[in-house]
Amino acid sequence: MPATPPPHSPAPLAGDEPGFAAPRERLAQRLLQVGLFLLPALLLSTSWGLGPFAAFALLAFALAPPVFARGWRDARRELRWLLAMAVLAAAVVLFSKFHFDVRWREADNRLRLLTAPFFATLVYAWRPSRRWLWAGALAGLAGAFALALFQVAGGTERALGWTANAIVFADALIALIVIAVFARPSGELLWTSLACALGVGAVVLSGSRGVWPGLAIVLLVALIVSGGRARKLSWAVLAAMALAVVASHWIPPLAQVTRMQELASDMDKVKRGGDHESSLGARVTLLELAGDTFAEHPLTGVGVGRFETVVMATPQCAPPAPRVGFCKLGHAHSDAFEWAATMGVPGVLAILAIYLVPLALFARLLRAQTVARARSSALAGLVLVLVYIACGLTQSMFAHQLIASFYAVAVGLLYGFALLERERPPQ
């Protein structure tokens, strides 16, 4: 997957060409920049999710399709691997959908990966300012924290934003933190730090434990690539997190919020065996079921989005047993196990491509960049993929529309920005 320069001269900045089309191109660029702000700003703090961003992006495209065509022509060599990944995943999902006659809604989340090359081209063609995306991430983190605080203060056990799922809420928060930290402009460390502190606070209020490895990845990478005040701040945050983990064992309110005592209790139940109802016990059982299902159906699995049928076939969930507790779980709570159990070997290859292809593309662009690596789109994209991999160890990321869609969109946008920064590194 070589990161060679495009064979053609880069597409001109929107609005650079004279004539009637120039004002429309400038308007399209501005609309795209507004969309970039709204994407992270509204992702969790409103019920609209990605809708406003999609509307502005499509409007920008519709205003000047020739600009998009030039961008695709100039960058298509760099986009071929991203397109191949999306097509491979879509082919595997579509085969499973038609082979098992699965509802479209089960395939829809995974098919959104096809939008990644489109958004990469959109950014490369219109060359918007990345600052809008960063500013939106800060607004999104602040809004998510305010909403989480309101929910918990109102009696909700775990903050979940507008997602109806605390784990999805926390996963999306970590993704916004990645953009805020690694896509920040020069000299904006203070506002970034404040917003990320609010984001971490919202994660704590969600009570989700599976995202902490992802947050640790963000901090470790920040420590490695940062210098000066940024490195000192990263060390301070890491020390504060370690202190909070230790304190959560002795401070009851903190233990209740972080669910650390519950984790210790779950581990004891799992060791005794036969535990299906605790959070940890249910996950262990789901992984065992997924492994057995893959062994029984290695070529095709049981069908995309149909892991629920495996759960319902277990003795404790067979009708007329009520659908409560463990029996309500409809996916394997692990990306690799979910794709293996539902789509067999092709599913395993697809999920590997979904993560490893963008990871390799971002890594090559990062290696080719000589300045401003700590605040580059290539690094932001690389860390985003790593965070999704980490969160995907305990969650089926593509079983949920919000985080599946955000992965496709964010990977595309950051890859488009990374291609631009190879030509003109960020200041």
DRENDO-1510 file (C-alpha; in Angstrom, 1 decimal, always signed):
<recs>
REC; n; res; u; v; w
REC; 1; MET; +0.0; +0.0; +0.0 .
REC; 2; PRO; +2.5; +2.6; -1.1 .
REC; 3; ALA; +1.9; +6.3; -0.3 .
REC; 4; THR; +3.2; +7.7; -3.5 .
REC; 5; PRO; +2.4; +11.2; -4.7 .
REC; 6; PRO; -0.7; +11.5; -6.9 .
REC; 7; PRO; +0.1; +11.2; -10.6 .
REC; 8; HIS; -1.7; +14.4; -11.4 .
REC; 9; SER; -1.4; +17.9; -10.1 .
REC; 10; PRO; -3.6; +18.4; -7.0 .
REC; 11; ALA; -7.1; +19.6; -7.4 .
REC; 12; PRO; -7.4; +23.4; -7.1 .
REC; 13; LEU; -8.8; +25.0; -4.0 .
REC; 14; ALA; -12.6; +25.4; -4.3 .
REC; 15; GLY; -13.3; +28.8; -5.7 .
REC; 16; ASP; -9.9; +29.3; -7.4 .
REC; 17; GLU; -11.2; +29.0; -10.9 .
REC; 18; PRO; -12.7; +32.1; -12.5 .
REC; 19; GLY; -16.2; +32.3; -13.9 .
REC; 20; PHE; -19.7; +31.5; -12.7 .
REC; 21; ALA; -18.8; +28.3; -11.0 .
REC; 22; ALA; -16.3; +29.9; -8.5 .
REC; 23; PRO; -18.9; +31.4; -6.1 .
REC; 24; ARG; -20.7; +28.1; -6.0 .
REC; 25; GLU; -17.5; +26.3; -5.2 .
REC; 26; ARG; -16.6; +28.7; -2.4 .
REC; 27; LEU; -20.1; +28.2; -1.0 .
REC; 28; ALA; -19.7; +24.5; -1.2 .
REC; 29; GLN; -16.4; +24.6; +0.7 .
REC; 30; ARG; -18.0; +26.7; +3.4 .
REC; 31; LEU; -21.0; +24.4; +3.7 .
REC; 32; LEU; -18.6; +21.4; +4.0 .
REC; 33; GLN; -16.7; +23.3; +6.8 .
REC; 34; VAL; -20.0; +23.9; +8.7 .
REC; 35; GLY; -20.7; +20.2; +8.3 .
REC; 36; LEU; -17.3; +19.3; +9.7 .
REC; 37; PHE; -18.1; +21.3; +12.8 .
REC; 38; LEU; -21.6; +19.8; +13.2 .
REC; 39; LEU; -20.4; +16.2; +12.8 .
REC; 40; PRO; -18.7; +15.9; +16.2 .
REC; 41; ALA; -20.6; +18.7; +17.8 .
REC; 42; LEU; -24.0; +17.1; +17.4 .
REC; 43; LEU; -22.9; +13.4; +17.5 .
REC; 44; LEU; -23.8; +12.7; +21.1 .
REC; 45; SER; -25.3; +15.9; +22.5 .
REC; 46; THR; -28.4; +15.8; +20.2 .
REC; 47; SER; -30.7; +13.2; +18.8 .
REC; 48; TRP; -29.7; +14.2; +15.3 .
REC; 49; GLY; -26.4; +12.4; +15.3 .
REC; 50; LEU; -24.6; +12.4; +11.9 .
REC; 51; GLY; -27.7; +13.7; +10.0 .
REC; 52; PRO; -26.8; +17.4; +9.8 .
REC; 53; PHE; -23.2; +16.7; +8.7 .
REC; 54; ALA; -24.5; +14.3; +6.0 .
REC; 55; ALA; -26.9; +17.0; +4.7 .
REC; 56; PHE; -24.2; +19.7; +4.5 .
REC; 57; ALA; -21.8; +17.3; +2.9 .
REC; 58; LEU; -24.2; +16.2; +0.2 .
REC; 59; LEU; -25.2; +19.8; -0.4 .
REC; 60; ALA; -21.6; +20.7; -0.9 .
REC; 61; PHE; -21.2; +17.9; -3.4 .
REC; 62; ALA; -24.3; +18.8; -5.3 .
REC; 63; LEU; -23.2; +22.4; -5.7 .
REC; 64; ALA; -20.1; +21.6; -7.6 .
REC; 65; PRO; -19.8; +17.9; -8.8 .
REC; 66; PRO; -16.9; +18.8; -11.2 .
REC; 67; VAL; -14.7; +19.7; -8.2 .
REC; 68; PHE; -15.4; +16.3; -6.7 .
REC; 69; ALA; -14.6; +14.6; -10.1 .
REC; 70; ARG; -11.2; +16.4; -10.2 .
REC; 71; GLY; -10.5; +15.4; -6.7 .
REC; 72; TRP; -11.3; +11.8; -7.4 .
REC; 73; ARG; -9.2; +11.9; -10.6 .
REC; 74; ASP; -6.2; +13.3; -8.7 .
REC; 75; ALA; -6.4; +11.1; -5.6 .
REC; 76; ARG; -7.9; +7.8; -7.0 .
REC; 77; ARG; -4.5; +6.1; -6.8 .
REC; 78; GLU; -4.3; +6.8; -3.1 .
REC; 79; LEU; -7.9; +5.8; -2.5 .
REC; 80; ARG; -7.8; +2.5; -4.2 .
REC; 81; TRP; -7.0; +0.5; -1.0 .
REC; 82; LEU; -9.6; +2.3; +1.0 .
REC; 83; LEU; -12.2; +1.6; -1.7 .
REC; 84; ALA; -11.1; -2.1; -1.9 .
REC; 85; MET; -11.6; -2.5; +1.8 .
REC; 86; ALA; -15.1; -1.0; +1.7 .
REC; 87; VAL; -16.0; -3.2; -1.3 .
REC; 88; LEU; -14.7; -6.3; +0.3 .
REC; 89; ALA; -16.7; -5.7; +3.5 .
REC; 90; ALA; -19.8; -4.8; +1.5 .
REC; 91; ALA; -19.5; -8.0; -0.6 .
REC; 92; VAL; -19.2; -10.2; +2.4 .
REC; 93; VAL; -22.2; -8.5; +4.1 .
REC; 94; LEU; -24.4; -8.6; +1.0 .
REC; 95; PHE; -23.7; -12.3; +0.4 .
REC; 96; SER; -24.7; -13.1; +4.0 .
REC; 97; LYS; -27.7; -10.9; +3.7 .
REC; 98; PHE; -29.1; -12.5; +0.6 .
REC; 99; HIS; -27.9; -16.1; +1.5 .
REC; 100; PHE; -29.8; -16.0; +4.8 .
REC; 101; ASP; -32.6; -13.6; +3.7 .
REC; 102; VAL; -31.6; -11.1; +6.5 .
REC; 103; ARG; -33.4; -7.8; +6.9 .
REC; 104; TRP; -31.7; -4.8; +5.4 .
REC; 105; ARG; -31.4; -3.1; +8.7 .
REC; 106; GLU; -28.9; -5.8; +9.8 .
REC; 107; ALA; -26.7; -5.1; +6.9 .
REC; 108; ASP; -27.1; -1.4; +6.8 .
REC; 109; ASN; -24.5; -0.5; +9.5 .
REC; 110; ARG; -21.7; -2.5; +7.8 .
REC; 111; LEU; -22.5; -1.1; +4.4 .
REC; 112; ARG; -21.9; +2.4; +5.5 .
REC; 113; LEU; -18.2; +1.7; +5.1 .
REC; 114; LEU; -18.7; +2.4; +1.4 .
REC; 115; THR; -19.0; +6.1; +2.2 .
REC; 116; ALA; -15.3; +6.3; +3.5 .
REC; 117; PRO; -13.8; +6.9; +0.0 .
REC; 118; PHE; -16.5; +9.4; -0.8 .
REC; 119; PHE; -15.7; +11.6; +2.2 .
REC; 120; ALA; -12.0; +11.2; +1.7 .
REC; 121; THR; -12.5; +12.5; -1.9 .
REC; 122; LEU; -14.8; +15.3; -0.6 .
REC; 123; VAL; -12.1; +16.6; +1.7 .
REC; 124; TYR; -9.3; +16.3; -0.8 .
REC; 125; ALA; -11.3; +18.1; -3.5 .
REC; 126; TRP; -12.6; +21.0; -1.4 .
REC; 127; ARG; -9.7; +21.4; +0.9 .
REC; 128; PRO; -11.6; +22.6; +4.0 .
REC; 129; SER; -9.9; +23.8; +7.2 .
REC; 130; ARG; -9.4; +20.9; +9.6 .
REC; 131; ARG; -9.9; +23.4; +12.5 .
REC; 132; TRP; -13.6; +23.1; +12.0 .
REC; 133; LEU; -13.5; +19.4; +12.8 .
REC; 134; TRP; -11.4; +20.0; +15.9 .
REC; 135; ALA; -13.7; +22.8; +17.2 .
REC; 136; GLY; -16.7; +20.6; +16.7 .
REC; 137; ALA; -15.0; +17.8; +18.7 .
REC; 138; LEU; -14.5; +20.3; +21.6 .
REC; 139; ALA; -18.1; +21.4; +21.4 .
REC; 140; GLY; -19.3; +17.8; +21.2 .
REC; 141; LEU; -17.3; +16.7; +24.3 .
REC; 142; ALA; -18.6; +19.7; +26.3 .
REC; 143; GLY; -22.2; +19.0; +25.2 .
REC; 144; ALA; -21.9; +15.3; +25.9 .
REC; 145; PHE; -20.6; +16.0; +29.5 .
REC; 146; ALA; -23.5; +18.4; +30.2 .
REC; 147; LEU; -26.0; +15.8; +29.0 .
REC; 148; ALA; -24.4; +13.0; +30.9 .
REC; 149; LEU; -24.3; +15.1; +34.1 .
REC; 150; PHE; -28.0; +16.0; +33.6 .
REC; 151; GLN; -29.0; +12.4; +33.1 .
REC; 152; VAL; -27.1; +11.1; +36.2 .
REC; 153; ALA; -28.3; +13.9; +38.3 .
REC; 154; GLY; -31.9; +13.0; +37.2 .
REC; 155; GLY; -31.5; +9.5; +38.5 .
REC; 156; THR; -30.2; +7.6; +35.4 .
REC; 157; GLU; -27.9; +4.9; +36.6 .
REC; 158; ARG; -25.5; +5.2; +33.7 .
REC; 159; ALA; -25.2; +8.2; +31.3 .
REC; 160; LEU; -26.0; +7.2; +27.7 .
REC; 161; GLY; -26.6; +10.5; +25.9 .
REC; 162; TRP; -29.1; +10.1; +23.0 .
REC; 163; THR; -27.7; +6.7; +22.1 .
REC; 164; ALA; -29.9; +4.5; +24.5 .
REC; 165; ASN; -26.7; +2.5; +25.1 .
REC; 166; ALA; -24.1; +3.6; +27.7 .
REC; 167; ILE; -21.3; +1.6; +26.0 .
REC; 168; VAL; -22.0; +3.2; +22.6 .
REC; 169; PHE; -22.0; +6.6; +24.3 .
REC; 170; ALA; -18.6; +5.9; +25.8 .
REC; 171; ASP; -17.1; +4.5; +22.6 .
REC; 172; ALA; -18.1; +7.6; +20.7 .
REC; 173; LEU; -16.7; +9.8; +23.4 .
REC; 174; ILE; -13.3; +8.3; +23.0 .
REC; 175; ALA; -13.4; +8.8; +19.3 .
REC; 176; LEU; -14.2; +12.5; +19.8 .
REC; 177; ILE; -11.3; +12.7; +22.3 .
REC; 178; VAL; -8.9; +11.3; +19.6 .
REC; 179; ILE; -10.0; +14.0; +17.1 .
REC; 180; ALA; -9.7; +16.7; +19.8 .
REC; 181; VAL; -6.2; +15.6; +20.8 .
REC; 182; PHE; -4.5; +14.8; +17.6 .
REC; 183; ALA; -6.3; +17.1; +15.1 .
REC; 184; ARG; -5.8; +20.2; +17.2 .
REC; 185; PRO; -4.3; +23.3; +15.7 .
REC; 186; SER; -1.0; +24.8; +17.0 .
REC; 187; GLY; -1.4; +26.7; +20.3 .
REC; 188; GLU; -4.7; +25.3; +21.3 .
REC; 189; LEU; -3.6; +23.0; +24.1 .
REC; 190; LEU; -5.6; +24.6; +26.9 .
REC; 191; TRP; -9.0; +24.4; +25.3 .
REC; 192; THR; -8.2; +20.9; +24.1 .
REC; 193; SER; -7.3; +19.8; +27.6 .
REC; 194; LEU; -10.4; +21.3; +29.1 .
REC; 195; ALA; -12.7; +19.6; +26.6 .
REC; 196; CYS; -11.0; +16.3; +26.9 .
REC; 197; ALA; -11.3; +16.5; +30.7 .
REC; 198; LEU; -15.0; +16.9; +30.2 .
REC; 199; GLY; -15.0; +14.0; +27.8 .
REC; 200; VAL; -13.3; +11.7; +30.4 .
REC; 201; GLY; -15.8; +12.9; +33.0 .
REC; 202; ALA; -18.6; +11.8; +30.7 .
REC; 203; VAL; -17.0; +8.4; +30.1 .
REC; 204; VAL; -16.8; +7.9; +33.9 .
REC; 205; LEU; -20.5; +8.9; +34.2 .
REC; 206; SER; -21.4; +6.3; +31.5 .
REC; 207; GLY; -20.0; +3.5; +33.8 .
REC; 208; SER; -18.4; +1.8; +30.8 .
REC; 209; ARG; -15.2; -0.1; +31.6 .
REC; 210; GLY; -14.4; -1.4; +28.1 .
REC; 211; VAL; -13.3; +1.9; +26.8 .
REC; 212; TRP; -10.5; +2.5; +29.3 .
REC; 213; PRO; -8.0; +0.6; +27.2 .
REC; 214; GLY; -8.8; +2.9; +24.3 .
REC; 215; LEU; -8.3; +5.9; +26.5 .
REC; 216; ALA; -5.0; +4.5; +27.7 .
REC; 217; ILE; -3.9; +4.2; +24.0 .
REC; 218; VAL; -4.7; +7.9; +23.5 .
REC; 219; LEU; -2.6; +8.9; +26.5 .
REC; 220; LEU; +0.3; +6.6; +25.6 .
REC; 221; VAL; +0.5; +7.9; +22.0 .
REC; 222; ALA; +0.2; +11.5; +23.2 .
REC; 223; LEU; +3.1; +10.8; +25.6 .
REC; 224; ILE; +5.2; +9.4; +22.9 .
REC; 225; VAL; +4.7; +12.0; +20.2 .
REC; 226; SER; +4.2; +15.2; +22.3 .
REC; 227; GLY; +6.8; +17.5; +23.8 .
REC; 228; GLY; +6.9; +20.4; +26.2 .
REC; 229; ARG; +3.6; +21.3; +27.9 .
REC; 230; ALA; +1.7; +18.7; +26.1 .
REC; 231; ARG; +3.8; +15.9; +27.4 .
REC; 232; LYS; +3.7; +17.2; +31.0 .
REC; 233; LEU; -0.1; +17.4; +30.7 .
REC; 234; SER; -0.3; +13.9; +29.4 .
REC; 235; TRP; +1.8; +12.6; +32.4 .
REC; 236; ALA; -0.5; +14.6; +34.8 .
REC; 237; VAL; -3.7; +13.0; +33.2 .
REC; 238; LEU; -2.2; +9.5; +33.3 .
REC; 239; ALA; -1.2; +10.0; +37.0 .
REC; 240; ALA; -4.7; +11.3; +37.8 .
REC; 241; MET; -6.3; +8.3; +36.1 .
REC; 242; ALA; -4.1; +5.8; +38.0 .
REC; 243; LEU; -5.0; +7.6; +41.2 .
REC; 244; ALA; -8.7; +7.4; +40.4 .
REC; 245; VAL; -8.4; +3.7; +39.7 .
REC; 246; VAL; -6.7; +3.1; +43.0 .
REC; 247; ALA; -9.1; +5.3; +44.9 .
REC; 248; SER; -12.2; +3.6; +43.3 .
REC; 249; HIS; -11.4; +0.6; +45.5 .
REC; 250; TRP; -11.9; +2.5; +48.7 .
REC; 251; ILE; -14.2; +5.4; +47.9 .
REC; 252; PRO; -17.8; +4.0; +47.6 .
REC; 253; PRO; -19.3; +6.8; +45.4 .
REC; 254; LEU; -16.4; +6.6; +43.0 .
REC; 255; ALA; -16.5; +2.8; +43.0 .
REC; 256; GLN; -20.2; +2.9; +42.2 .
REC; 257; VAL; -19.7; +5.2; +39.2 .
REC; 258; THR; -16.8; +3.3; +37.8 .
REC; 259; ARG; -18.3; -0.1; +38.6 .
REC; 260; MET; -15.0; -1.4; +39.9 .
REC; 261; GLN; -16.5; -3.3; +42.8 .
REC; 262; GLU; -19.0; -4.8; +40.4 .
REC; 263; LEU; -16.1; -6.0; +38.2 .
REC; 264; ALA; -14.4; -7.7; +41.2 .
REC; 265; SER; -17.7; -9.4; +42.1 .
REC; 266; ASP; -18.2; -10.5; +38.5 .
REC; 267; MET; -14.8; -12.1; +38.4 .
REC; 268; ASP; -15.6; -14.1; +41.5 .
REC; 269; LYS; -18.8; -15.4; +39.9 .
REC; 270; VAL; -17.0; -16.3; +36.7 .
REC; 271; LYS; -14.4; -18.3; +38.6 .
REC; 272; ARG; -17.2; -20.2; +40.4 .
REC; 273; GLY; -18.7; -21.1; +37.0 .
REC; 274; GLY; -22.2; -21.1; +35.6 .
REC; 275; ASP; -22.5; -17.3; +35.6 .
REC; 276; HIS; -24.6; -15.9; +32.7 .
REC; 277; GLU; -26.2; -12.9; +34.2 .
REC; 278; SER; -23.4; -10.7; +35.4 .
REC; 279; SER; -21.8; -8.3; +32.9 .
REC; 280; LEU; -18.5; -10.2; +32.8 .
REC; 281; GLY; -20.1; -13.7; +32.9 .
REC; 282; ALA; -22.5; -12.8; +30.1 .
REC; 283; ARG; -19.6; -11.7; +27.9 .
REC; 284; VAL; -17.6; -14.9; +28.6 .
REC; 285; THR; -20.7; -16.9; +27.7 .
REC; 286; LEU; -21.2; -14.9; +24.5 .
REC; 287; LEU; -17.6; -15.5; +23.4 .
REC; 288; GLU; -18.0; -19.2; +24.0 .
REC; 289; LEU; -21.2; -19.3; +22.0 .
REC; 290; ALA; -19.5; -17.4; +19.2 .
REC; 291; GLY; -16.6; -19.7; +19.1 .
REC; 292; ASP; -18.8; -22.8; +19.0 .
REC; 293; THR; -20.9; -21.2; +16.3 .
REC; 294; PHE; -17.9; -20.5; +14.1 .
REC; 295; ALA; -16.7; -24.1; +14.6 .
REC; 296; GLU; -20.1; -25.3; +13.4 .
REC; 297; HIS; -20.5; -22.9; +10.5 .
REC; 298; PRO; -16.9; -21.8; +9.4 .
REC; 299; LEU; -17.8; -20.9; +5.8 .
REC; 300; THR; -20.9; -18.8; +6.2 .
REC; 301; GLY; -21.7; -18.3; +9.9 .
REC; 302; VAL; -25.3; -18.0; +10.8 .
REC; 303; GLY; -26.0; -14.7; +8.9 .
REC; 304; VAL; -25.1; -11.1; +9.4 .
REC; 305; GLY; -26.9; -9.6; +12.4 .
REC; 306; ARG; -28.4; -13.0; +13.4 .
REC; 307; PHE; -26.3; -13.8; +16.5 .
REC; 308; GLU; -29.4; -13.3; +18.5 .
REC; 309; THR; -30.7; -16.6; +17.2 .
REC; 310; VAL; -27.6; -18.3; +18.8 .
REC; 311; VAL; -28.4; -16.7; +22.1 .
REC; 312; MET; -32.1; -17.7; +21.9 .
REC; 313; ALA; -31.1; -21.3; +21.2 .
REC; 314; THR; -29.4; -21.7; +24.6 .
REC; 315; PRO; -31.3; -23.7; +27.2 .
REC; 316; GLN; -31.8; -20.7; +29.6 .
REC; 317; CYS; -33.3; -18.6; +26.8 .
REC; 318; ALA; -35.5; -21.1; +25.0 .
REC; 319; PRO; -39.2; -20.1; +25.0 .
REC; 320; PRO; -41.2; -19.6; +27.1 .
REC; 321; ALA; -38.3; -18.1; +29.1 .
REC; 322; PRO; -38.6; -14.3; +29.3 .
REC; 323; ARG; -36.2; -12.2; +27.3 .
REC; 324; VAL; -34.4; -10.6; +30.2 .
REC; 325; GLY; -30.8; -10.3; +31.3 .
REC; 326; PHE; -28.5; -12.5; +29.2 .
REC; 327; CYS; -31.3; -13.4; +26.8 .
REC; 328; LYS; -31.7; -9.8; +25.7 .
REC; 329; LEU; -28.2; -9.7; +24.2 .
REC; 330; GLY; -28.2; -9.8; +20.4 .
REC; 331; HIS; -24.5; -9.7; +19.5 .
REC; 332; ALA; -21.3; -11.2; +20.7 .
REC; 333; HIS; -19.8; -8.1; +22.3 .
REC; 334; SER; -16.6; -8.6; +20.3 .
REC; 335; ASP; -15.9; -7.6; +16.7 .
REC; 336; ALA; -13.8; -10.6; +15.7 .
REC; 337; PHE; -16.1; -13.1; +17.4 .
REC; 338; GLU; -19.2; -11.4; +16.0 .
REC; 339; TRP; -18.0; -11.4; +12.4 .
REC; 340; ALA; -16.7; -14.9; +12.7 .
REC; 341; ALA; -19.9; -16.4; +14.1 .
REC; 342; THR; -22.3; -14.5; +11.7 .
REC; 343; MET; -20.2; -14.5; +8.5 .
REC; 344; GLY; -17.6; -17.2; +8.9 .
REC; 345; VAL; -14.1; -17.0; +7.5 .
REC; 346; PRO; -15.1; -14.3; +5.0 .
REC; 347; GLY; -16.3; -12.2; +7.9 .
REC; 348; VAL; -13.0; -12.6; +9.7 .
REC; 349; LEU; -11.2; -11.5; +6.6 .
REC; 350; ALA; -13.5; -8.5; +6.3 .
REC; 351; ILE; -13.2; -7.3; +9.8 .
REC; 352; LEU; -9.4; -7.6; +9.6 .
REC; 353; ALA; -9.4; -5.5; +6.4 .
REC; 354; ILE; -11.8; -2.9; +8.0 .
REC; 355; TYR; -9.2; -2.2; +10.6 .
REC; 356; LEU; -5.8; -3.2; +9.2 .
REC; 357; VAL; -6.1; -1.5; +5.8 .
REC; 358; PRO; -6.8; +2.0; +7.2 .
REC; 359; LEU; -4.2; +1.4; +9.9 .
REC; 360; ALA; -1.6; +0.7; +7.3 .
REC; 361; LEU; -2.6; +3.6; +5.1 .
REC; 362; PHE; -2.4; +6.1; +8.0 .
REC; 363; ALA; +0.9; +4.6; +9.2 .
REC; 364; ARG; +2.5; +5.1; +5.8 .
REC; 365; LEU; +1.3; +8.6; +5.5 .
REC; 366; LEU; +2.5; +9.4; +9.0 .
REC; 367; ARG; +5.9; +7.9; +8.3 .
REC; 368; ALA; +6.2; +10.1; +5.2 .
REC; 369; GLN; +5.4; +13.2; +7.2 .
REC; 370; THR; +8.4; +15.0; +8.5 .
REC; 371; VAL; +6.9; +17.9; +10.6 .
REC; 372; ALA; +3.9; +18.3; +12.9 .
REC; 373; ARG; +3.4; +14.6; +13.3 .
REC; 374; ALA; +1.9; +15.1; +16.8 .
REC; 375; ARG; -0.9; +17.1; +15.4 .
REC; 376; SER; -1.5; +15.4; +12.1 .
REC; 377; SER; -4.6; +13.8; +10.5 .
REC; 378; ALA; -2.5; +10.7; +9.8 .
REC; 379; LEU; -1.8; +10.2; +13.5 .
REC; 380; ALA; -5.4; +11.0; +14.4 .
REC; 381; GLY; -6.6; +8.4; +11.9 .
REC; 382; LEU; -4.1; +5.8; +13.1 .
REC; 383; VAL; -5.1; +6.3; +16.8 .
REC; 384; LEU; -8.8; +6.3; +15.9 .
REC; 385; VAL; -8.4; +2.8; +14.3 .
REC; 386; LEU; -6.4; +1.6; +17.3 .
REC; 387; VAL; -9.1; +2.8; +19.7 .
REC; 388; TYR; -11.8; +1.0; +17.7 .
REC; 389; ILE; -9.8; -2.2; +17.8 .
REC; 390; ALA; -9.4; -1.9; +21.6 .
REC; 391; CYS; -13.0; -1.1; +22.1 .
REC; 392; GLY; -14.0; -3.9; +19.7 .
REC; 393; LEU; -12.5; -6.4; +22.1 .
REC; 394; THR; -15.5; -6.1; +24.3 .
REC; 395; GLN; -18.1; -4.6; +22.0 .
REC; 396; SER; -19.5; -5.3; +18.5 .
REC; 397; MET; -18.7; -1.9; +17.1 .
REC; 398; PHE; -20.5; -2.4; +13.8 .
REC; 399; ALA; -23.7; -3.7; +15.4 .
REC; 400; HIS; -24.5; -0.1; +16.4 .
REC; 401; GLN; -25.4; +2.5; +13.8 .
REC; 402; LEU; -23.8; +5.5; +15.4 .
REC; 403; ILE; -20.3; +4.2; +16.0 .
REC; 404; ALA; -20.3; +2.2; +12.8 .
REC; 405; SER; -21.2; +5.3; +10.8 .
REC; 406; PHE; -18.8; +7.5; +12.6 .
REC; 407; TYR; -15.9; +5.1; +11.9 .
REC; 408; ALA; -16.6; +5.2; +8.1 .
REC; 409; VAL; -17.0; +8.9; +8.0 .
REC; 410; ALA; -14.1; +9.8; +10.3 .
REC; 411; VAL; -11.7; +7.4; +8.5 .
REC; 412; GLY; -12.6; +8.9; +5.2 .
REC; 413; LEU; -12.3; +12.5; +6.4 .
REC; 414; LEU; -9.0; +12.0; +8.2 .
REC; 415; TYR; -7.6; +10.1; +5.2 .
REC; 416; GLY; -8.5; +13.0; +2.9 .
REC; 417; PHE; -6.9; +15.5; +5.3 .
REC; 418; ALA; -3.8; +13.3; +5.6 .
REC; 419; LEU; -3.4; +13.3; +1.8 .
REC; 420; LEU; -3.6; +17.1; +1.8 .
REC; 421; GLU; -1.1; +17.4; +4.7 .
REC; 422; ARG; +1.4; +15.3; +2.8 .
REC; 423; GLU; +1.5; +18.0; +0.2 .
REC; 424; ARG; +1.3; +20.9; +2.7 .
REC; 425; PRO; +2.0; +19.8; +6.4 .
REC; 426; PRO; +0.0; +21.5; +9.1 .
REC; 427; GLN; +1.6; +24.5; +10.7 .
</recs>
